[in-house]
Amino acid sequence: MNRLNLTERAQVIRCLVDGNSVRATARITDVSKPTILKLLADVGTVCAAYQDEHLRGLTCKRIQADEAWSFVYAKAKNVPEKFRGVWGYGDVWLWTTLCADCKLIPCWYLAPRDAHAAHQIMQDVASRLTNRVQLTTDGFHCYLNAVDAAFPHGIDYAMLVKMYGTDPQNETRYSPSICWSAERKVIRGNPDPEHINTSYIERSNLTIRMGNRRYTRLTNAFSKKVENHGHHLALHFMYYNYARQHQTLRVSPAMQAGVSDHLWSVEEIAGLLD
């Protein structure tokens, strides 16, 4: 980024991670949209590489996993015929994992909601851990074989199966589904019943939607290209893991996990490009 100095880069990044769209960031920082997208691609690439290298050898004891829906280019029903079934057009699912103790997000995966993606995210998180963990997922059946393949030497694994329905008194288009029941199912090992839940990872999904404008519902701020979608997620998780003080922990998740010795500034994230 020869055109933007460190301060200008940091200002753009700060706007993006605080939930502003690219156009709003352009108006706030007086930086052109193409320059912002170029910066996003560059910083997203280095953020993904940095976290892939450093978020390893973790001693997490309780991991939660979940998937968050979004779309790119257009909603699935509106995708043109020539793009039907092509990756990057229509539904896009974000697979995430989270440590319930330190709130770190060790890995994520952008993919369809299928068995291959379940195997990828489970293999990834297993490669980053050094000890036996307790894992909780939702009731998505593809996790069953994926967990068996990723953790052949033992794991305490349970599913939290939730049943959803609609309230006939609510407006159906804008009101979220209501959770009628939740059943804990022990799949492998001996998981602690008190910690069979997905509350932290579901709260993390809210943080993603609040801090990433591309995940805001019912707006025109959705991603037009899946590549930029992935770059923004890498930047978001870098900021969340390293530079955002967790309100409960009072430190960043990376500090709590022992992979960072200080709270990063946005300038440090921007400085990764150098």
C-alpha positions in Angstrom: 0.0 0.0 0.0 2.2 2.8 -1.3 -0.5 5.4 -1.3 -1.6 5.2 2.3 0.6 5.7 5.3 0.3 3.7 8.5 -2.1 6.2 10.1 -4.4 6.2 7.1 -4.4 2.4 6.9 -5.3 2.2 10.6 -8.1 4.6 10.2 -9.6 2.6 7.3 -9.2 -0.7 9.3 -10.8 0.8 12.4 -13.9 1.8 10.4 -14.2 -1.6 8.8 -14.0 -3.6 12.1 -16.4 -1.2 13.8 -19.2 -2.3 11.4 -19.0 0.3 8.7 -19.6 -0.6 5.0 -16.9 0.1 2.4 -18.9 3.1 1.1 -19.3 4.5 4.6 -15.6 4.0 5.2 -14.8 5.9 2.0 -16.9 8.8 3.1 -15.4 8.9 6.7 -11.8 8.5 5.7 -11.9 10.3 2.3 -10.2 7.3 0.8 -11.5 5.9 -2.5 -13.5 2.6 -2.6 -11.0 0.8 -4.9 -8.1 1.7 -2.5 -10.1 0.5 0.5 -10.9 -2.8 -1.2 -7.2 -3.2 -2.2 -6.2 -2.6 1.4 -8.8 -5.0 2.7 -7.5 -7.7 0.4 -3.9 -7.2 1.4 -4.5 -6.9 5.2 -7.0 -9.8 5.1 -4.4 -12.0 3.5 -1.7 -11.2 6.0 -4.1 -11.5 9.0 -5.2 -15.0 7.8 -1.6 -16.1 7.4 -0.6 -14.6 10.8 -3.3 -16.4 12.7 -2.9 -19.6 10.9 0.8 -19.6 12.0 0.4 -18.4 15.5 -2.8 -19.9 16.8 -1.3 -23.3 17.4 -0.2 -25.4 20.4 -3.4 -24.2 22.3 -4.3 -25.7 25.7 -8.0 -25.1 25.4 -10.2 -27.4 27.4 -13.7 -26.7 26.1 -14.4 -25.9 22.4 -17.8 -24.9 20.9 -18.5 -25.0 17.1 -21.3 -23.5 15.1 -22.2 -22.2 11.6 -23.4 -18.8 10.6 -25.3 -18.1 7.4 -24.8 -15.3 4.9 -24.9 -14.9 1.2 -22.7 -13.4 -1.5 -23.7 -11.7 -4.8 -27.4 -12.5 -4.3 -29.7 -14.7 -2.2 -29.9 -18.2 -3.5 -33.4 -17.8 -5.0 -32.2 -14.7 -6.9 -28.9 -16.1 -8.3 -28.9 -16.0 -12.2 -29.2 -19.4 -13.8 -25.6 -19.3 -15.2 -24.3 -19.0 -11.6 -26.5 -21.6 -9.9 -24.4 -24.1 -8.0 -21.2 -22.0 -8.4 -19.3 -21.4 -5.2 -19.4 -17.7 -4.2 -22.9 -17.1 -5.5 -25.8 -17.5 -3.1 -25.6 -19.2 0.3 -22.2 -19.0 2.1 -21.7 -20.5 5.6 -19.1 -19.4 8.1 -17.9 -22.3 10.3 -16.3 -21.1 13.5 -14.9 -22.7 16.6 -14.4 -20.9 20.0 -12.7 -21.7 23.3 -15.4 -21.4 26.0 -12.8 -20.3 28.6 -10.5 -17.8 26.9 -13.1 -16.8 24.1 -10.4 -17.2 21.4 -11.5 -18.2 17.9 -8.7 -20.5 16.8 -10.0 -21.2 13.3 -12.8 -20.6 10.9 -13.8 -21.8 7.5 -15.9 -20.3 4.7 -17.7 -23.0 2.8 -21.1 -24.6 2.0 -22.9 -26.3 4.8 -21.9 -29.9 4.0 -19.8 -32.9 5.1 -16.6 -31.7 3.5 -16.7 -28.4 5.4 -17.4 -30.2 8.7 -14.3 -32.4 8.1 -12.2 -29.4 7.2 -13.1 -27.3 10.3 -12.7 -30.3 12.7 -9.3 -31.3 11.2 -8.2 -27.7 11.5 -9.2 -27.2 15.2 -7.8 -30.6 16.1 -4.4 -29.7 14.7 -4.2 -26.6 16.9 -4.9 -28.3 20.2 -2.4 -30.1 22.5 -4.7 -31.8 24.9 -8.0 -33.7 25.2 -10.9 -31.3 25.0 -14.6 -31.3 25.5 -16.4 -30.4 22.2 -20.0 -29.2 21.8 -21.7 -28.7 18.5 -25.2 -28.3 17.3 -27.2 -31.2 16.0 -25.9 -31.1 12.4 -25.3 -34.7 11.5 -22.2 -34.1 9.4 -20.2 -33.4 12.6 -20.5 -37.0 13.7 -18.1 -38.5 11.1 -16.0 -35.3 11.1 -15.2 -35.5 14.8 -14.4 -39.2 14.6 -11.9 -38.6 11.9 -10.3 -35.5 13.4 -10.0 -36.9 17.0 -9.1 -40.6 16.6 -7.4 -40.7 20.0 -10.3 -39.6 22.1 -12.5 -36.6 22.9 -15.4 -35.7 25.1 -18.0 -34.8 22.6 -21.7 -33.9 22.9 -24.4 -32.3 20.8 -26.9 -29.7 21.8 -29.9 -30.4 19.6 -32.4 -27.5 19.5 -35.9 -27.5 18.2 -37.1 -24.3 16.6 -40.6 -23.0 15.7 -42.5 -19.8 14.9 -44.7 -17.8 17.1 -48.1 -17.4 15.3 -48.5 -14.0 17.0 -45.3 -12.6 15.5 -44.7 -11.1 12.1 -43.1 -14.1 10.3 -40.7 -12.3 7.9 -38.7 -10.3 10.4 -39.2 -12.2 13.7 -36.5 -14.9 14.5 -37.5 -18.5 15.1 -38.2 -19.4 18.7 -36.3 -22.3 20.4 -38.9 -24.6 21.9 -36.5 -27.1 23.4 -32.9 -28.1 23.7 -31.6 -31.7 24.3 -28.1 -32.7 25.3 -26.8 -35.8 23.6 -23.5 -37.4 24.7 -21.8 -38.8 21.6 -18.3 -39.8 22.8 -16.3 -39.8 26.0 -17.5 -38.3 29.3 -18.4 -34.6 28.7 -19.3 -32.5 31.7 -23.1 -32.0 31.5 -22.8 -28.4 32.9 -20.6 -27.4 29.9 -22.7 -29.0 27.1 -23.8 -25.7 25.5 -23.2 -23.5 22.5 -24.0 -20.2 24.2 -20.6 -18.6 23.8 -20.2 -19.5 20.1 -23.8 -18.2 19.4 -22.9 -15.0 21.2 -19.8 -14.8 19.0 -22.0 -15.0 15.9 -23.7 -11.8 17.2 -20.4 -10.2 17.6 -19.5 -11.1 14.0 -22.8 -9.6 12.7 -22.3 -6.4 14.8 -18.7 -5.9 13.8 -18.9 -6.9 10.1 -21.2 -4.9 8.0 -21.3 -7.7 5.4 -23.4 -9.8 7.9 -26.0 -7.1 8.6 -29.4 -8.5 7.6 -31.9 -6.7 5.3 -29.5 -4.2 3.8 -27.5 -3.8 0.6 -24.2 -4.1 2.4 -23.8 -7.8 1.6 -20.6 -9.0 -0.1 -20.5 -8.9 -3.9 -17.4 -11.1 -4.1 -16.6 -14.1 -1.9 -12.9 -13.2 -1.9 -13.6 -9.9 -0.2 -16.0 -11.6 2.1 -13.2 -13.9 3.3 -10.7 -11.0 3.6 -13.1 -9.1 5.8 -13.6 -12.1 8.1 -9.9 -12.6 8.5 -9.5 -9.0 9.5 -12.5 -9.2 11.8 -11.0 -12.3 13.6 -7.6 -10.7 13.9 -9.1 -7.6 15.5 -11.3 -9.8 17.8 -8.6 -12.1 18.9 -5.8 -9.7 19.3 -6.9 -6.1 19.5 -10.4 -6.0 21.1 -10.6 -6.1 24.9 -13.1 -8.7 25.9 -15.7 -7.1 28.3 -15.6 -10.1 30.7 -12.0 -11.0 30.5 -10.7 -7.4 30.4 -7.9 -8.6 28.1 -8.0 -9.9 24.5 -8.7 -13.5 23.9 -5.2 -14.0 22.5 -3.8 -12.7 25.8 -6.0 -15.0 27.8 -4.9 -17.9 25.7 -1.3 -17.1 26.1 -0.5 -16.4 22.5 0.0 -12.7 22.9 1.6 -10.7 25.7 -0.2 -7.4 25.0 -3.3 -5.8 23.6 -2.7 -5.0 20.0 -3.5 -1.6 18.5 -5.1 -1.2 15.1 -1.8 0.3 13.9 -0.1 -3.0 14.7 -2.5 -4.8 12.5 -2.0 -2.3 9.8 1.7 -2.7 10.3 1.6 -6.4 9.4 1.6 -5.2 5.7 5.2 -3.9 6.2 
